[in-house]
């Protein structure tokens, strides 16, 4: 194989490997870093100023030693005063640098997390569901913080360390070039060890991040399901599971710690030998009369600076690995397909145009299959109009909730069309069209805070009168009125403090207060007794607002209040006759 062929071969290997991936991740980080160039310049200038003050302190120390050993009493006070002044200046600079670093760091961290947070929220829902909530939380918190720290620190520290190393090296060479040799004695060992450490750090960071996400997910699920864990008497099982996860994590960390410990020990020994060598060479140079005591003191100080700065430079390599690993984990999320909100203005105008007459919704020949799954729908069609309650019935797992997700544009149909319309005015369904919908999902979906705060989550300017009216429509005002705090009573996490039926009525009231043209209820009355369920649906029907309502249900008793009923059969939606509906109610 010729030299040119070898070069092409290895270049191809590099492009296909880790280096290309790191370059792509570095470019992604740069898009954030460029926003904070002023902060990085400020941080860099503070570090460079500290380096200059440190060098000046070295010169003053040299002069002070020479004055003392030479018995030049007249200059002692002046030099000592300069040393004190530089010491105070160094202390002040360190405090300013620390404060500025904290201020800039917190600001950058908050802005990056806010940006990543917003991007996660607009990521395609179906793609996002492939990730565990705990994993998403770890990526957003830990990995985003790692990026913000890296954006602020890496480039400024690289400049500061290089300046510190070069300035100290120049001073040493100008005064006595022989001392420069000692600064480089440990360099080959440092470079060799950092190369070995780099390879292992790549794998370790990935394993550590994956294990951290796994533990975060386990903790999040455990605390969210304490009631179920207690009910099944699973406390010993979950405690043991946590201990196993902790043991795996500790084992992984200790494995890397042992490797790091060996590397650090070797570097420390090399650094110590270099320092002792510098001491011995300095003593010899003073004894031979080549330099004075002050110069030796300066050299020894700069020798430590050179060795320490070189170690700092090599330590940036693991920082790069950690930084790019975090970038890769975040890129996995933010580079997934994003939802399209370009029609927000058009959707808002469509909603406002038809507040008085309402909005209809139509699915025509819709086809859909989850990624890698069997088809759920093959030619499904339904229609719902203002002042109607349209029901979807069918066995669990047949696609009722999936159809609501299609209506909310959380998932996209594989064929057919979904639109909203009023007369001849028509709009295709996109994520922007969610402005037209209110939604009550299955389960307890209330947020922690007061009842009023939960209502105002969907309508910030809702008045007390509007909140009370929505609670009345949802048959919740009768018990809220009796609470000491009324609508300002606290709801704990996941609706804590209230029964499932009460929390469900809060969720219905929250959906009604938004005054959206289309209301989707996904088993939203399942926790209510039959009488309350019928009353809630009757209130929705009798409300003067031209609302289109679509409900999914397992309870045929609801069907008597519905305008039309569609049964999901053979991946299609079949409109049932009145006789079929009555038969379902009788057989229930």
C-alpha positions in Angstrom: 0.0 0.0 0.0 1.4 3.4 -1.0 1.8 6.4 1.3 -1.1 8.1 -0.4 -3.4 5.1 -0.1 -2.4 4.8 3.6 -3.3 8.4 4.2 -6.6 8.0 2.4 -7.4 4.8 4.4 -6.7 6.4 7.8 -8.4 9.7 6.8 -11.5 7.6 6.0 -11.3 5.8 9.3 -11.1 9.1 11.1 -14.0 10.6 9.2 -16.2 7.6 9.9 -15.2 7.5 13.6 -15.3 9.3 16.9 -13.3 12.3 15.6 -16.0 13.2 13.1 -18.7 12.8 15.7 -16.8 15.0 18.2 -16.4 17.7 15.5 -20.1 17.7 14.8 -20.8 18.0 18.5 -18.3 20.8 18.8 -19.9 22.7 16.0 -23.3 22.3 17.8 -21.8 23.7 21.0 -20.2 26.6 19.1 -23.7 27.7 18.0 -24.4 28.3 21.7 -20.9 29.6 22.5 -21.1 32.4 19.9 -24.0 33.9 21.8 -21.9 34.5 24.9 -18.7 35.9 23.4 -18.9 39.0 25.6 -19.2 36.9 28.7 -16.2 34.8 27.6 -14.1 37.9 26.8 -14.8 39.3 30.3 -14.0 36.0 31.9 -10.8 35.7 29.9 -9.6 39.2 30.7 -10.1 38.6 34.4 -8.0 35.4 34.1 -5.3 37.1 32.1 -5.2 40.0 34.6 -4.8 37.5 37.4 -1.9 35.8 35.5 -0.1 39.2 35.1 -0.5 40.0 38.8 0.9 36.6 39.6 4.0 37.2 37.4 4.6 40.6 38.9 4.3 39.1 42.4 7.1 36.6 41.4 9.4 39.5 40.3 8.7 41.4 43.5 9.4 38.2 45.6 12.7 37.8 43.7 13.7 41.4 44.5 12.7 41.0 48.1 14.8 37.9 48.5 17.8 39.6 46.9 17.4 42.6 49.1 17.3 40.5 52.2 20.2 38.3 51.3 22.2 41.3 50.1 21.4 43.4 53.2 20.1 46.3 51.1 17.9 47.7 53.8 16.9 50.9 52.0 14.7 49.1 49.5 13.1 46.6 51.8 10.1 48.8 52.9 9.3 49.8 49.3 9.5 46.3 47.9 7.6 44.8 50.8 4.9 47.4 50.3 4.7 46.5 46.6 4.4 42.8 47.6 1.6 43.6 50.0 -0.2 45.7 47.3 0.1 43.0 44.7 -1.2 40.4 47.3 -4.2 42.5 48.0 -4.7 43.1 44.2 -4.5 39.4 43.6 -7.1 38.7 46.3 -9.5 41.3 45.0 -9.1 40.0 41.4 -9.8 36.5 42.6 -13.0 37.6 44.3 -14.1 39.6 41.3 -13.3 36.7 39.0 -15.2 34.3 41.2 -18.3 36.5 41.4 -18.2 37.3 37.7 -17.8 33.6 36.9 -20.8 32.7 39.1 -23.0 35.4 37.7 -22.1 34.6 34.1 -22.4 30.9 34.7 -25.8 31.1 36.2 -27.1 33.4 33.5 -25.7 31.2 30.7 -27.0 28.0 32.4 -30.5 29.4 32.7 -30.6 30.6 29.1 -29.3 27.3 27.7 -31.7 25.3 29.8 -34.6 27.5 28.7 -33.6 27.1 25.1 -33.3 23.3 25.4 -36.5 23.1 27.4 -38.5 24.9 24.6 -37.0 22.7 22.0 -37.9 19.5 23.9 -41.5 20.8 24.2 -41.9 21.3 20.4 -40.2 18.0 19.5 -42.4 15.5 17.7 -44.5 13.7 20.4 -44.2 10.2 19.1 -40.4 10.4 18.7 -40.1 11.9 22.2 -42.1 9.0 23.8 -39.2 6.7 23.0 -37.3 8.3 25.9 -38.0 7.7 29.5 -39.1 10.8 31.5 -36.2 10.3 33.9 -33.7 10.2 30.9 -35.2 13.4 29.5 -34.9 15.1 32.9 -31.3 14.0 33.2 -30.4 15.3 29.8 -32.1 18.6 30.3 -30.6 19.3 33.8 -27.2 17.6 34.0 -26.2 17.6 30.3 -27.4 21.2 29.7 -25.5 22.4 32.8 -22.4 20.6 31.5 -22.8 22.5 28.2 -23.3 25.8 29.9 -20.2 25.3 32.1 -18.2 24.2 29.0 -19.3 27.1 26.9 -18.2 29.6 29.6 -15.0 27.9 30.8 -13.3 25.9 28.0 -12.2 28.5 25.5 -11.3 31.2 28.2 -9.4 28.6 30.2 -7.6 27.4 27.1 -6.5 31.0 26.4 -5.6 31.7 30.1 -3.6 28.5 30.5 -1.7 29.1 27.2 -0.9 32.7 28.1 0.2 31.6 31.6 2.4 28.9 30.2 4.0 31.0 27.5 4.5 34.0 29.7 6.2 31.9 32.4 8.2 30.1 29.8 9.5 33.3 28.2 10.5 34.7 31.6 12.4 31.5 32.4 14.2 31.4 29.0 15.2 35.1 29.2 16.8 34.6 32.6 18.2 31.1 32.4 17.3 28.7 29.5 18.5 25.7 31.4 15.5 25.9 33.8 13.1 25.5 30.9 14.3 22.0 30.4 12.7 20.9 33.7 9.4 22.3 32.7 9.2 19.9 29.7 10.5 16.8 31.4 7.1 15.6 32.4 5.3 16.6 29.1 5.7 13.2 27.3 4.3 11.3 30.2 1.4 13.8 30.5 0.5 13.6 26.9 0.7 9.8 26.8 -1.5 9.4 29.9 -4.0 11.9 28.6 -4.3 10.0 25.4 -5.0 6.8 27.2 -7.4 8.6 29.6 -9.3 10.1 26.7 -10.1 6.7 25.2 -11.5 5.4 28.5 -13.3 8.6 29.3 -15.4 8.4 26.1 -16.8 5.0 27.2 -17.1 6.0 30.8 -19.0 9.2 30.2 -21.5 7.4 28.0 -21.9 4.6 30.6 -22.2 7.1 33.4 -24.8 9.2 31.6 -26.9 6.1 30.8 -26.7 4.8 34.4 -27.5 8.3 35.8 -30.6 8.4 33.5 -31.6 4.9 34.5 -31.4 5.8 38.2 -33.3 9.1 37.7 -36.0 7.3 35.8 -36.3 4.7 38.6 -36.5 7.3 41.3 -39.1 9.4 39.3 -41.3 6.4 38.7 -41.0 5.1 42.3 -42.0 8.5 43.8 -44.9 8.9 41.3 -46.3 5.4 42.1 -45.8 5.2 45.9 -49.5 4.4 46.3 -49.3 1.4 44.0 -46.0 0.2 45.6 -47.6 0.3 49.1 -50.8 -1.4 47.8 -48.8 -4.4 46.4 -46.5 -4.4 49.4 -43.5 -3.8 47.1 -41.4 -1.7 49.4 -38.8 -4.5 50.0 -38.6 -5.2 46.2 -38.1 -1.6 45.3 -35.6 -1.0 48.1 -33.6 -4.0 46.9 -33.8 -2.8 43.3 -32.5 0.6 44.2 -29.6 -1.0 46.1 -28.7 -3.1 43.0 -28.8 0.0 40.8 -26.6 1.8 43.3 -24.2 -1.1 43.5 -23.9 -1.1 39.7 -23.3 2.6 39.6 -20.7 2.5 42.4 -18.9 -0.4 40.7 -18.7 1.5 37.4 -17.5 4.7 39.1 -14.9 2.9 41.2 -13.6 1.2 38.1 -13.0 4.5 36.4 -11.7 6.0 39.7 -9.1 3.3 40.0 -7.9 4.1 36.5 -7.9 7.9 37.3 -6.1 7.3 40.6 -3.3 5.4 38.9 -3.0 8.1 36.2 -3.0 10.9 38.8 -0.4 9.0 41.0 2.0 8.6 38.1 1.6 12.3 37.1 2.1 13.3 40.7 5.3 11.3 40.9 6.6 12.7 37.6 5.7 16.2 38.8 7.5 15.7 42.1 10.6 14.4 40.4 10.6 17.4 38.1 10.2 19.8 41.1 13.0 18.1 43.1 15.2 18.2 40.0 14.5 21.9 39.6 15.3 22.5 43.3 18.6 20.6 42.9 19.5 22.5 39.7 18.6 25.8 41.3 20.9 25.1 44.3 23.7 24.1 42.0 23.3 27.3 39.9 23.3 29.5 43.0 26.3 27.6 44.5 28.3 28.1 41.2 27.4 31.8 41.2 25.5 31.6 37.9 22.3 33.1 39.5 21.3 34.8 42.8 18.9 33.5 45.5 16.1 35.7 44.3 16.4 34.4 40.7 16.3 30.8 42.0 13.2 31.6 44.0 11.6 33.1 40.9 12.6 30.0 38.8 11.2 27.6 41.3 7.9 29.5 41.4 7.7 29.6 37.6 8.7 25.9 37.4 5.7 25.1 39.5 3.5 27.4 37.3 4.8 25.7 34.1 4.2 22.2 35.5 0.8 23.1 36.9 -0.4 24.9 33.8 0.7 22.0 31.6 -1.3 19.7 33.8 -4.3 22.1 33.5 -4.0 22.0 29.7 -4.0 18.2 29.6 -6.9 18.1 32.0 -8.9 20.0 29.4 -9.0 16.9 27.3 -11.3 15.0 29.7 -13.4 18.2 29.8 -13.8 18.1 26.0 -14.9 14.5 26.2 -17.5 15.2 28.9 -18.7 18.3 27.0 -19.1 16.5 23.6 -20.7 13.5 25.3 -23.3 15.8 26.8 -23.8 17.6 23.5 -24.4 14.3 21.8 -27.0 13.3 24.3 -28.8 16.6 23.9 -28.5 16.5 20.1 -30.3 13.1 20.1 -33.3 15.0 21.5 -33.3 18.4 19.9 -32.4 17.0 16.4 -35.5 14.8 16.3 -38.4 16.1 14.1 -39.9 19.3 15.3 -43.6 20.2 15.2 -44.6 22.9 12.8 -46.2 26.0 14.4 -45.9 28.3 11.4 -49.7 28.4 11.1 -50.3 29.8 14.6 -51.5 33.2 13.4 -53.8 31.6 10.8 -55.3 29.2 13.5 -55.9 32.1 15.9 -57.7 34.1 13.1 -59.7 31.0 12.2 -60.8 30.5 15.8 -61.8 34.2 16.2 -63.8 34.2 13.0 -66.0 31.4 14.2 -66.5 32.0 17.9 -70.2 32.7 17.3 -71.0 29.8 14.9 -68.6 27.1 16.1 -66.2 24.7 14.3 -66.8 21.3 12.9 -64.1 18.5 12.6 -63.9 15.8 10.0 -61.7 12.7 9.5 -61.8 11.2 6.1 -60.3 7.8 5.2 -57.6 8.2 7.8 -54.9 5.5 8.0 -52.4 5.2 10.9 -49.9 2.8 12.4 -47.5 3.4 15.3 -43.8 3.3 14.4 -43.0 -0.4 14.0 -46.5 -1.5 14.9 -49.6 -2.9 13.4 -52.1 -0.6 11.6 -54.5 1.0 14.0 -56.8 2.6 11.4 -57.4 1.8 7.7 -59.9 4.2 6.2 -61.5 5.6 9.4 -64.0 8.5 9.0 -65.9 10.5 11.6 -67.6 14.0 11.7 -68.6 16.2 14.7 -70.4 19.6 14.6 -71.1 22.4 17.1 -73.7 21.6 19.8 -73.1 17.9 19.3 -71.7 15.2 21.5 -70.1 12.5 19.4 -69.0 9.3 21.1 -66.3 6.8 20.2 -66.8 3.3 21.6 -64.9 0.0 21.4 -62.7 -2.4 23.4 -59.5 -1.2 25.0 -56.6 -0.9 22.7 -58.7 -0.6 19.5 -57.7 3.1 18.9 -60.0 5.5 20.7 -57.2 7.4 22.4 -55.1 7.2 19.2 -57.9 8.9 17.3 -57.9 11.8 19.8 -54.1 12.1 19.4 -54.6 12.3 15.7 -57.1 15.1 16.2 -54.6 17.0 18.5 -51.9 16.5 15.8 -49.7 14.7 18.4 -49.3 12.1 15.7 -49.7 12.4 11.9 -52.0 10.2 9.8 -50.3 7.9 7.3 -53.1 8.6 4.8 -56.5 10.4 4.4 -57.2 13.8 5.8 -58.2 15.6 9.0 -59.6 19.1 8.9 -61.6 21.7 10.9 -64.2 23.8 9.1 -67.1 26.2 9.4 -69.2 26.5 6.2 -66.8 26.9 3.3 -63.9 28.1 5.6 -61.6 25.1 6.0 -58.2 24.5 7.7 -56.1 21.4 7.6 -55.0 20.0 11.0 -51.5 21.0 12.2 -50.0 21.5 15.7 -51.1 25.2 15.4 -54.7 24.0 15.2 -54.5 22.9 18.9 -55.7 26.5 19.7 -59.1 25.2 18.7 -59.1 22.3 21.1 -59.6 21.6 24.8 -58.6 18.2 26.1 -59.3 16.1 29.1 -57.0 13.0 29.0 -57.4 9.8 31.0 -56.2 9.7 34.6 -55.4 12.5 37.0 -53.8 15.4 35.2 -54.1 18.3 37.7 -51.0 20.3 38.6 -49.9 21.3 42.0 -51.2 24.7 43.1 -54.6 26.2 43.8 -57.8 25.4 42.0 -57.8 28.9 40.5 -54.1 28.5 39.4 -55.0 25.3 37.6 -57.9 27.0 35.8 -55.7 30.0 34.8 -53.0 27.7 33.4 -55.2 27.5 30.3 -56.6 31.0 30.5 -54.4 33.4 32.3 -56.9 36.3 32.6 -59.8 34.1 33.8 -61.9 36.0 36.4 -63.3 34.4 39.6 -66.8 34.5 38.0 -65.5 32.6 34.9 -63.8 30.0 37.2 -66.9 29.5 39.3 -69.1 29.2 36.1 -66.8 26.5 34.7 -66.8 24.6 38.0 -70.6 24.7 38.0 -70.7 23.3 34.5 -68.4 20.5 35.6 -70.5 19.8 38.8 -67.5 20.8 41.0 -68.8 24.0 42.5 -71.0 22.2 45.0 -68.0 20.9 46.9 -65.5 23.7 46.1 -67.9 26.2 47.6 -67.7 24.4 51.0 -63.9 24.5 51.1 -62.3 27.0 53.5 -60.2 28.5 50.7 -62.8 28.2 48.0 -61.2 28.4 44.5 -57.9 29.3 46.3 -57.7 25.9 48.0 -54.5 23.9 47.3 -54.4 20.9 45.0 -51.3 18.7 45.8 -49.3 16.9 43.2 -51.3 14.6 40.9 -54.6 15.9 42.4 -53.7 15.0 46.0 -56.2 16.1 48.6 -59.2 15.3 46.4 -60.9 12.1 45.2 -60.5 10.8 41.7 -64.0 12.0 40.8 -63.4 15.5 42.2 -60.0 15.8 40.3 -61.7 14.6 37.1 -64.4 17.4 37.5 -61.6 19.9 38.0 -60.0 18.7 34.7 -63.3 19.1 32.9 -63.8 22.6 34.3 -60.3 23.5 33.2 -61.1 22.4 29.7 -64.4 24.3 29.6 -63.0 27.6 30.9 -60.7 27.9 27.8 -63.8 28.2 25.6 -62.3 26.2 22.8 -64.5 25.4 19.8 -63.8 21.6 20.1 -63.7 19.6 23.4 -62.2 16.1 23.6 -63.0 13.9 26.6 -60.9 10.7 26.8 -62.8 8.6 29.4 -63.1 11.9 31.3 -66.2 10.9 33.2 -65.0 7.4 34.2 -64.6 8.3 37.8 -68.0 9.9 38.2 -71.2 8.2 39.2 -73.8 7.8 36.4 -76.0 10.7 37.7 -73.1 13.2 37.8 -71.8 11.9 34.5 -75.1 12.6 32.8 -75.5 16.0 34.5 -72.0 17.1 33.3 -72.7 16.0 29.7 -76.2 17.7 29.8 -74.5 20.9 31.1 -72.1 20.8 28.2 -74.9 20.3 25.7 -77.1 23.1 27.2 -74.3 25.6 27.4 -74.9 28.4 24.9 -71.3 28.3 23.7 -71.2 26.5 20.2 -68.9 23.7 21.3 -68.2 20.5 19.4 -67.7 17.6 21.8 -66.1 14.2 21.2 -65.9 11.6 24.0 -64.4 8.2 24.3 -66.1 5.9 26.7 -66.5 2.3 27.9 -69.8 3.1 29.6 -72.8 2.8 27.3 -74.9 4.9 29.8 -73.2 8.0 28.3 -74.4 7.1 24.8 -78.0 8.2 25.5 -76.8 11.8 25.7 -74.8 11.6 22.4 -75.8 12.9 19.0 -73.9 10.1 17.2 -72.0 7.1 18.3 -69.1 5.6 16.3 -67.8 2.1 17.1 -64.2 1.2 16.1 -64.4 -2.0 14.2 -61.9 -3.6 11.9 -59.7 -0.4 12.0 -62.6 1.7 10.9 -65.2 4.0 12.6 -68.8 2.7 12.1 -71.7 5.0 12.9 -74.2 3.0 15.0 -77.9 3.1 14.6 -80.2 4.2 17.4 -81.3 0.5 17.8 -77.6 -0.6 18.2 -77.1 2.1 20.8 -80.1 1.1 22.8 -79.0 -2.6 22.6 -75.5 -1.6 24.0 -77.2 0.3 26.9 -79.5 -2.7 27.7 -76.6 -5.2 27.6 -74.3 -3.1 29.9 
